[in-house]
Amino acid sequence: MGYDVLMNTASALFFICYVPELYANYKNKNANFYNMPEKFVLVIACGFAFAYALVNNDEALLANYGPILGLDIIAFLMRLYYVYKNKNEPILPITN
């Protein structure tokens, strides 16, 4: 129980790292398909970690992976939306 502060600190740092990414996704309103597999793997990995915390009833891990799983899903869906929205735009400008 005394080491929960370590997990809570890790949770706060992970959360802080996601804020600029979500802001950049919203501000730029663009994403390409090439970074989607990475986000998909992150969502799956975080889902497994959250399931592990749930099965073991570990409150510190639940407090860590619950919000991170939510942020991963939001970031994935934002990128997926912008990939779909910008699918007709060329990745590289066409020059003659």
C-alpha positions in Angstrom: 0.0 0.0 0.0 2.9 2.3 0.7 4.1 2.0 -2.9 0.8 3.2 -4.4 2.3 6.7 -4.7 4.6 5.3 -7.4 1.7 4.1 -9.5 -0.3 7.3 -8.9 2.8 9.3 -10.0 3.1 7.2 -13.1 -0.7 7.7 -13.8 -0.3 11.5 -13.5 2.7 11.5 -15.8 1.0 9.3 -18.4 -2.0 11.6 -18.3 0.1 14.7 -18.8 1.8 13.1 -21.8 -1.6 12.5 -23.5 -2.8 16.1 -23.2 -0.4 17.5 -25.9 -1.2 14.7 -28.3 -5.0 15.1 -28.0 -4.6 18.9 -28.3 -2.4 18.5 -31.4 -4.9 16.1 -33.0 -7.7 18.5 -32.3 -5.8 21.6 -33.4 -4.3 20.1 -36.6 -7.4 18.1 -37.5 -5.3 15.7 -39.5 -3.8 12.3 -39.2 -2.6 9.7 -41.6 -3.2 6.0 -41.7 0.5 5.2 -41.1 0.3 5.9 -37.3 -3.0 4.0 -36.8 -1.4 0.6 -36.2 0.6 2.0 -33.4 -2.5 3.4 -31.7 -4.4 0.2 -32.2 -1.6 -1.8 -30.5 -1.6 0.7 -27.6 -5.3 0.4 -27.1 -5.1 -3.4 -27.1 -2.1 -3.4 -24.7 -3.8 -1.0 -22.4 -7.0 -3.1 -22.5 -5.0 -6.2 -21.5 -3.4 -4.3 -18.6 -6.7 -3.0 -17.5 -8.2 -6.5 -17.6 -5.3 -7.8 -15.5 -5.9 -5.1 -13.0 -9.6 -5.9 -12.9 -9.0 -9.7 -12.5 -6.6 -9.1 -9.6 -8.7 -6.3 -8.1 -5.7 -4.1 -7.9 -7.0 -0.6 -7.2 -3.7 1.2 -8.0 -3.5 -0.5 -11.4 -7.2 0.2 -12.0 -6.6 3.9 -11.2 -3.7 3.9 -13.6 -5.0 1.9 -16.6 -8.6 3.1 -16.5 -8.0 6.7 -17.5 -5.1 5.7 -19.8 -7.4 3.2 -21.6 -10.0 6.0 -21.9 -7.4 8.4 -23.3 -6.0 5.7 -25.7 -9.5 5.1 -27.0 -10.2 8.8 -27.5 -6.8 9.4 -29.2 -7.4 6.4 -31.5 -10.9 7.5 -32.4 -9.8 11.0 -33.0 -7.1 9.8 -35.4 -9.4 7.4 -37.1 -11.9 10.2 -37.6 -9.3 12.5 -39.1 -7.9 9.7 -41.3 -11.4 9.1 -42.6 -12.2 12.8 -43.0 -9.0 13.6 -44.9 -8.9 10.4 -47.0 -9.4 12.3 -50.2 -6.5 14.7 -49.6 -3.2 13.7 -51.0 -0.4 12.9 -48.5 2.2 14.6 -50.7 1.5 17.7 -52.8 1.3 17.0 -56.5 3.8 19.0 -58.5 4.0 19.3 -62.2 
